[in-house]
Each structure stands twice: as structure tokens, then as C-alpha cells.
Amino acid sequence: MKPLADDMEKKDLISLLPDEVLISILSLLTVKEACRTSVVSHGWKHLWLFHIRILDFDDPVPMWDKYIANRDRDKFVRRVKHTLNLHQALTIDKFRVCFDLTKRYKRDIDRWFHFAFSKGVKSCPLLERLHVDNSESLVNLKFCGSSLKLKYLHIIDCSQVRSIKIFAPNLESFGYVGKIIELHVDYAPRLLDVYIAGLSLHPVNYAFLALSSYLHQLESLTLGICHYDNIKIEVPKCANLRHLKLNVSARDGECLFDLISLIEAAPLLRKFTLELFSLEPLKEREVRKVINYDPNEHLKEVEIVGFVGRAIDIELIVYLLESAIKLEKIVINPCCPIVVGTPWETEEIENNKDVKECAKQLKKYLPLGAEFVILSVRPLISVAAVSDTQQLEEVALDEKAIAASLLVSKLSPFPGMKHLDVAGGTGQHTTCSD
């Protein structure tokens, strides 16, 4: 009979422990240590893949030599990517990445964000900027915590989002584009910039209700409006608003006079921008005129993008030129907003010569001394001034300058990020909190 001690040495006694104990042990290990448990026994080979909920990737390698730095960055990113591809747990309690990464790894960082959110993130108190676009994994989002550093939060076209809850003392800019959701802005004392747009026929009125406690402090407001069937917008007062931008999709026969209530709701408004998307060929109709309006003494600058030279935009521009008695400048761009800044902008502006001629006819409504600018495309920049009291300035966009501008790289949503710290909750909730 073999001694008991020999039998004990040959048996894997740790594997005999209850699963709850084994999972508890795994939860105390780092990712690297948890991976090593796969060699303990056959039963442990894949255990960590399903049960480890703390993913902490911290490998502070000295970065003295540039070649070594790039080599080590690649190695680190491959290790993180490999681990995340293997991970099978439905939720995680913490997700942290700490390494000296450059903009070259922007896409990898974006993927790590999506992974963390899909696993139910709960806390990211050090994050200052978050932009999520076209994600299908986000459902219920919470960004709550008295110590959150979050300043910029934009959730764009994420089809599965059902709710967003915000308690963010440092938040300055918030944007949401999508279907109607449960939106709760409970605390955002520094909020200055808001961008809200609805997909298809979804109105933006519900967003005004959620933001009602902070509309008085906003300095910039951008609204995306599908102007179909005269959808009415309930307008609260925005006492401190300086810039109002409206992205309006309209079809034939529409009148934009109901947008005037948005302008008049901002008594200190200095700049108004209209981006008009005409979805159907517009037919001729009688131009209407606003008879009763209060003079606007603060509006200084107007910009119209997507000018079509029909009643739908002419009548609104006439109202602006007549009511803004201290207007300093109006810029009219006949190019469709969707191609502005693309190689097609040049061609579209050239094809809109009749529209530009129509725009010139509006200068007779200009307040004394105001500047009138129509964008056009020519090989060189040209300026033409007319009238001793009114100026018509035709600015040509240099085609080479346009092409050069398209080569300029956009800034990463996470400039200079070296540290990503996200900690998490339940499967259907994505949260950002203390």
C-alpha cells in the first residue's frame, strides 16, 4: 500500500475545490497570472477565459530607445488583442490599460472601448473625452459620479441605445444622434455645448425636456431636424445662447418659419447657421413674408449652407436680414452640406451659377454696412465690392487649398491618451461612475 503522502502529491487538490472558491482565486490574479493557471491542469485550461473579470494590462516598460519603444508597443498591443479575443466572460468588473501609446494605435484603443462597453463597463473616472459612433453593443448608458473628469460625451447613431443617464460635474459638451430614448441629465453644471438630432421622423422635443435645467446656460446649440409635415418644436428660452446651428432636412412645399421661434428664444444670439438638406426637387411657389417681428440687436453673423434659391430659404433669409438690424456678415454657400469639404464641393458650386445669381438679389435687404459673402470656386481668390453702403464679396475657394485641407489628419478623439481605466457592471448596462 502506497503512503498517503505519495497519493496527495499526484492529485490536483486545488481542482477539487468548489468552483466558487476557484473563481474567487482567479479574481485576485492579474491577467498575466490568470493566463498561467491554464497549465495547472486540464480542468484549469480554459477556466480563466470564462471567469476572470478584472482585465488590468499594465506593463510600464522604459521608453528610452525609440526602436525599442515601437517594438514594445506592438508587442503590448498584440498581447491585449489576443487576450480580449480569448475572453469569454459575459461581464467584467474592471478594464484597465496603461501604456505609452501613440496615435498610431487609435483604432486599437477604439476597439478596447467597444469591448469594455460590451462587457458592461461601470467606472471610468479619469476619462475626459468619449465619442462613440455606430456601435451596436451599447444599450443602457450611465455616466455618473461626483469625481468624473468627463468633459466631452457624444453618442452618435448607436442603434441599440435605450437610455442615457448623466451625473457629470465637469461635462461641457454633450451630443446625441439617434432614436428617441430615455434621456436623464441629472447634473451637468458646466454644460455649454449640446448637439441633438433625431433619425428619420424622431423629433427633438424630448431632449429639451431632459435638458430643461441647463438650457439657460448653453452657449452653443446644434439641432438636427427632419422638417416633415410641419412637426412643431416646443421651444424653451435659451438666455445665454450665442450660436444656434440647425441641420434641417426639408421637402418640397415646406416653410421654415417655425424655426424663427428657436431664434427668438435666444435673445443674446450672435451667430445663426442653417444647413439645409433639400431631399426633393423644389417647385416654384410664392415667397411668403414675416410681417410682425421684434428687431434683433445681437445677431451679428448668419451662415446659410445648401442655399437653393427657392422660397424655402429665400423667405427665411429675408426675415433674418430685415430683423437683424445690427448684422455684420452673412455667408451663403450653395453647396449641399453633405459634400462640403469633399472633392465634390468644387463641382457642385460650379454647377450652381444660377443659384449664386439668385443669392445676389438678396443684398438689397442687407442692413447698412453689412458684408455679403457668396462662396464660389475659381482658380484664384477674387473679391468684388459693390455699393457704397453695402458690400457684396464673392469669395472663390482655391481648388488646391481644398485638396490640401483634405490631407490634414483629424485629431484623435483621445489625443495623447496613455491611460484607459474602465470598470464595470451588469450585462445590459454600460456605466461611467466613481
C-alpha positions in Angstrom: 0.0 0.0 0.0 1.4 3.4 -1.1 1.9 6.0 1.5 -0.9 8.7 1.7 1.7 11.4 1.1 2.6 10.0 -2.3 -1.1 10.0 -3.4 -1.5 13.5 -2.2 1.4 14.7 -4.3 0.0 13.1 -7.5 -3.5 14.6 -7.1 -4.5 18.1 -8.2 -6.1 19.1 -4.9 -6.7 22.6 -6.0 -9.1 21.4 -8.7 -11.1 19.6 -6.1 -12.1 23.0 -4.5 -15.6 24.3 -5.2 -16.0 26.4 -8.4 -16.9 29.5 -6.2 -13.5 29.2 -4.5 -11.6 28.8 -7.7 -13.3 31.8 -9.3 -12.5 33.8 -6.2 -8.9 32.9 -6.5 -8.8 33.9 -10.2 -10.4 37.2 -9.4 -7.4 38.1 -7.2 -4.9 37.5 -10.0 -3.6 39.8 -12.8 -4.3 38.9 -16.4 -0.8 37.5 -16.8 -1.1 35.4 -13.7 -4.5 34.2 -14.6 -3.3 33.1 -18.1 -0.6 31.0 -16.3 -3.2 29.0 -14.4 -4.2 27.3 -17.7 -1.2 24.9 -17.2 -2.2 23.8 -13.7 -4.4 21.0 -15.1 -6.8 20.1 -17.9 -9.7 21.5 -15.8 -8.0 24.9 -15.5 -7.0 25.2 -19.1 -10.0 27.4 -20.1 -11.3 28.4 -16.7 -9.8 31.9 -16.7 -11.4 32.7 -20.0 -14.9 32.5 -18.6 -14.4 33.8 -15.1 -11.7 36.4 -14.8 -13.5 39.8 -14.5 -10.5 42.1 -13.8 -8.6 42.9 -17.0 -5.6 45.0 -16.0 -3.0 45.5 -18.7 -0.2 47.5 -17.1 3.3 47.0 -18.5 5.4 50.1 -17.8 8.4 49.4 -20.0 11.1 52.1 -20.1 10.9 54.0 -23.3 14.4 55.3 -23.6 15.2 53.9 -27.1 12.8 54.8 -29.9 13.2 51.5 -31.7 12.6 49.5 -28.5 9.6 51.7 -27.7 7.9 50.9 -31.0 8.7 47.3 -30.8 7.4 47.1 -27.2 4.2 49.0 -28.2 3.5 46.5 -30.9 4.1 43.6 -28.6 1.9 45.1 -25.9 -1.0 45.8 -28.2 -0.8 42.2 -29.7 -1.0 40.8 -26.1 -4.0 42.9 -25.3 -5.7 42.0 -28.5 -5.0 38.3 -28.1 -6.4 38.2 -24.5 -9.6 40.1 -25.5 -10.2 37.7 -28.4 -10.0 34.7 -26.0 -12.0 36.3 -23.2 -15.5 34.7 -22.8 -17.0 36.1 -19.6 -20.3 38.0 -20.2 -19.3 40.9 -17.8 -16.2 42.4 -16.3 -15.6 44.3 -13.1 -12.6 46.3 -14.3 -10.9 47.1 -17.5 -7.6 49.0 -17.4 -4.9 49.7 -20.0 -1.8 51.6 -19.0 1.0 52.0 -21.6 2.7 54.7 -23.6 0.7 54.5 -26.8 0.8 56.9 -29.8 -1.9 58.0 -32.3 -0.8 55.1 -34.4 -2.9 52.8 -32.1 -6.1 54.9 -32.2 -8.1 52.1 -33.8 -6.9 49.6 -31.2 -7.9 52.0 -28.4 -11.3 52.4 -30.1 -11.8 48.6 -30.1 -10.8 48.4 -26.4 -13.5 50.9 -25.6 -16.1 48.9 -27.5 -15.0 45.7 -25.8 -15.2 47.3 -22.3 -18.7 48.7 -23.0 -20.0 45.5 -24.5 -18.9 43.8 -21.2 -20.8 46.2 -19.1 -18.4 49.0 -18.0 -19.1 50.7 -14.8 -16.4 53.2 -14.0 -14.0 55.4 -15.9 -13.4 58.4 -13.6 -10.2 59.6 -15.4 -11.7 59.7 -18.9 -12.2 63.3 -20.3 -13.4 62.6 -23.8 -15.6 59.9 -25.2 -17.1 59.7 -28.7 -18.9 56.5 -29.8 -20.2 56.2 -33.3 -22.2 53.4 -34.9 -21.9 50.9 -32.0 -24.5 48.1 -31.8 -23.4 46.9 -28.4 -24.4 49.9 -26.2 -27.8 49.6 -24.5 -28.3 51.5 -21.2 -25.6 54.1 -20.5 -24.8 55.7 -17.2 -22.2 58.4 -16.8 -22.5 59.2 -13.1 -20.1 60.2 -10.4 -19.1 63.3 -8.4 -15.4 62.8 -9.3 -15.8 62.2 -13.0 -13.4 64.1 -15.3 -15.6 63.6 -18.4 -15.8 66.8 -20.4 -16.9 65.6 -23.8 -19.6 63.0 -24.4 -21.1 62.2 -27.9 -23.1 59.1 -28.7 -23.8 59.0 -32.4 -26.0 56.6 -34.4 -25.8 53.7 -31.8 -29.0 51.8 -32.8 -29.4 49.7 -29.6 -29.2 52.5 -27.0 -32.3 52.7 -24.9 -31.3 55.2 -22.2 -28.6 57.6 -21.1 -28.2 58.9 -17.6 -25.8 61.7 -16.8 -24.4 63.0 -13.5 -21.2 64.6 -14.6 -19.9 67.7 -12.8 -17.3 68.6 -15.5 -19.3 67.8 -18.6 -19.0 70.7 -21.1 -20.2 69.2 -24.4 -22.9 66.6 -24.9 -24.2 65.2 -28.2 -26.7 62.5 -29.2 -27.9 61.4 -32.6 -30.5 58.6 -32.8 -34.0 57.4 -32.0 -36.0 58.6 -29.0 -34.6 57.3 -25.8 -34.8 57.8 -22.0 -32.5 60.8 -21.5 -31.8 61.9 -18.0 -29.4 64.8 -17.4 -29.4 64.9 -13.6 -26.3 67.1 -13.0 -24.2 69.0 -15.5 -23.4 72.4 -14.1 -20.7 73.2 -16.6 -22.6 72.1 -19.7 -22.1 74.7 -22.5 -22.5 72.9 -25.8 -25.3 70.5 -26.9 -25.9 68.6 -30.2 -29.1 66.7 -30.5 -30.5 65.1 -33.7 -33.2 62.6 -34.4 -33.1 59.8 -37.0 -35.9 59.8 -39.6 -39.0 61.4 -38.1 -37.9 61.5 -34.5 -38.4 65.0 -33.1 -36.0 66.7 -30.6 -38.7 67.9 -28.2 -38.0 65.1 -25.7 -34.3 66.2 -25.5 -35.4 69.7 -24.5 -37.3 68.3 -21.6 -34.3 66.3 -20.3 -32.1 69.4 -20.7 -34.5 71.9 -19.3 -32.5 72.7 -16.2 -29.4 73.6 -18.2 -30.7 75.3 -21.4 -30.3 78.7 -19.8 -26.5 78.3 -19.5 -25.8 76.9 -23.0 -23.6 78.9 -25.3 -23.9 76.6 -28.4 -26.8 74.5 -29.5 -26.9 72.3 -32.7 -30.2 70.6 -33.6 -30.8 68.1 -36.4 -34.4 68.5 -37.6 -36.4 66.5 -40.1 -38.8 69.1 -41.2 -41.6 66.9 -42.4 -45.4 67.5 -42.1 -44.8 70.7 -40.1 -43.5 69.0 -37.0 -43.8 71.5 -34.2 -40.8 72.2 -32.0 -41.6 73.2 -28.4 -39.0 75.9 -27.7 -37.8 76.8 -24.2 -35.8 80.0 -23.6 -32.0 79.9 -24.0 -31.0 83.1 -22.3 -27.2 82.7 -22.7 -27.1 81.1 -26.2 -24.5 82.6 -28.6 -24.5 80.2 -31.5 -27.5 78.3 -32.9 -26.9 75.8 -35.7 -29.8 74.0 -37.4 -29.3 71.0 -39.7 -32.7 70.8 -41.5 -33.9 68.2 -43.9 -36.9 69.5 -45.8 -39.0 68.5 -48.8 -41.0 70.3 -51.4 -43.6 72.8 -50.1 -42.2 73.2 -46.6 -41.9 76.6 -44.9 -39.2 77.1 -42.3 -40.9 80.0 -40.5 -41.5 77.8 -37.4 -37.7 77.9 -36.9 -38.0 81.6 -36.1 -39.2 80.7 -32.7 -35.8 79.0 -32.0 -34.0 82.2 -33.0 -36.2 84.4 -30.9 -35.8 82.1 -27.9 -32.2 83.2 -27.7 -32.2 86.9 -27.0 -28.3 87.2 -27.0 -27.7 85.1 -30.1 -24.7 86.3 -32.1 -24.4 83.6 -34.8 -27.1 81.6 -36.7 -26.1 78.7 -39.0 -28.6 76.9 -41.3 -27.5 73.7 -43.1 -30.4 72.9 -45.5 -30.7 69.4 -47.0 -33.3 69.6 -49.8 -34.4 66.0 -50.3 -36.7 66.6 -53.3 -36.6 68.9 -56.3 -38.2 72.1 -55.1 -41.0 73.6 -57.1 -41.7 77.3 -57.5 -44.2 78.8 -55.0 -45.0 82.2 -53.7 -42.5 83.7 -51.3 -44.0 84.5 -48.0 -43.0 87.3 -45.7 -42.9 87.7 -42.0 -44.9 90.8 -41.0 -44.6 91.0 -37.3 -41.2 90.5 -35.7 -39.1 92.1 -33.0 -35.8 93.7 -34.1 -32.8 91.6 -33.2 -29.9 93.8 -31.9 -27.5 91.0 -31.0 -27.4 88.8 -34.1 -24.1 89.6 -35.9 -23.4 86.7 -38.3 -25.6 84.4 -40.4 -24.3 81.4 -42.4 -26.5 79.5 -44.9 -25.2 76.2 -46.3 -27.2 74.4 -49.0 -28.9 77.5 -50.4 -31.2 76.5 -53.3 -32.6 79.9 -54.2 -36.3 79.0 -53.7 -39.0 80.2 -51.4 -38.0 77.7 -48.7 -34.7 79.5 -48.0 -35.3 83.0 -49.5 -38.1 83.9 -47.2 -36.1 82.9 -44.1 -33.1 84.8 -45.2 -35.2 87.9 -45.9 -36.5 87.7 -42.4 -33.0 87.4 -41.0 -31.7 90.3 -43.0 -34.6 92.6 -42.0 -34.8 91.6 -38.4 -31.1 91.6 -37.5 -30.7 95.3 -37.6 -27.0 95.2 -36.5 -26.0 92.3 -38.7 -22.3 92.4 -39.7 -21.9 89.5 -42.1 -23.9 86.9 -44.0 -22.3 83.9 -45.8 -24.2 82.0 -48.4 -22.9 78.6 -49.7 -24.9 77.0 -52.5 -23.2 73.7 -51.9 -25.1 70.8 -50.3 -23.9 70.4 -46.7 -23.1 66.7 -47.2 -20.4 67.4 -49.8 -18.8 70.4 -48.0 -15.1 69.7 -47.5 -15.0 66.9 -50.1 -13.6 66.9 -53.7 -17.2 67.2 -54.9 -17.7 70.6 -53.4 -15.9 72.3 -56.2 -18.1 70.7 -58.9 -21.3 71.4 -57.1 -20.6 75.1 -56.5 -19.7 75.5 -60.2 -23.0 73.9 -61.2 -25.0 76.3 -59.1 -24.3 79.6 -61.0 -28.0 80.4 -61.3 -28.4 79.9 -57.5 -25.5 82.3 -56.9 -27.1 84.9 -59.1 -30.3 84.5 -57.1 -28.4 85.0 -53.9 -27.0 88.3 -55.1 -30.6 89.6 -55.4 -30.9 89.3 -51.6 -28.3 92.1 -51.0 -31.0 94.7 -51.3 -32.4 93.6 -47.9 -29.0 94.0 -46.2 -28.7 96.3 -43.2 -26.4 99.3 -43.6 -22.7 98.3 -43.7 -23.2 94.6 -43.5 -21.0 92.3 -45.5 -22.5 89.8 -48.1 -20.4 86.7 -49.0 -21.2 84.1 -51.6 -18.9 81.1 -51.9 -17.7 80.2 -55.4 -14.8 78.3 -57.0 -12.2 79.8 -59.3 -8.5 79.2 -59.8 -7.7 82.3 -57.7 -9.4 84.2 -54.9 -11.3 87.2 -56.0 -13.1 89.9 -54.1 -15.7 92.3 -55.6 -17.2 95.2 -53.6 -20.4 96.9 -54.7 -22.3 99.9 -53.4 -21.0 102.4 -51.0 -23.3 101.2 -48.2 -23.5 97.5 -48.9 -20.7 95.1 -49.7 -21.1 92.0 -51.9 -18.0 89.8 -51.5 -17.6 86.8 -53.8 -15.0 84.5 -52.3 -13.5 81.9 -54.5 -12.3 78.7 -52.9 -8.8 77.8 -54.2 -9.1 74.2 -55.5 -5.5 73.4 -54.4 -6.3 74.7 -51.0 -9.4 72.5 -50.8 -7.3 69.5 -51.8 -4.6 70.3 -49.3 -7.2 70.7 -46.5 -8.5 67.2 -47.2 -5.0 65.8 -46.5 -4.9 67.2 -42.9 -5.5 64.4 -40.4 -8.3 64.8 -38.0 -7.4 64.8 -34.3 -7.9 61.6 -32.5 -10.9 61.5 -30.1 -8.3 60.6 -27.4 -5.3 62.9 -28.0 -2.2 61.9 -26.0 -4.0 59.1 -24.2 -1.7 56.9 -22.1 -4.2 55.5 -19.6 -7.6 53.9 -20.0 -9.3 52.9 -16.9 -12.8 51.4 -17.1 -14.6 49.4 -14.5 -17.9 47.7 -14.9 -21.3 46.4 -14.1 -24.1 44.2 -15.5 -24.5 42.9 -19.0 -27.2 45.3 -20.2 -25.9 48.4 -18.6 -22.9 50.5 -19.6 -21.9 52.9 -16.9 -19.3 55.5 -16.2 -19.1 56.4 -12.5 -16.9 56.7 -9.4 
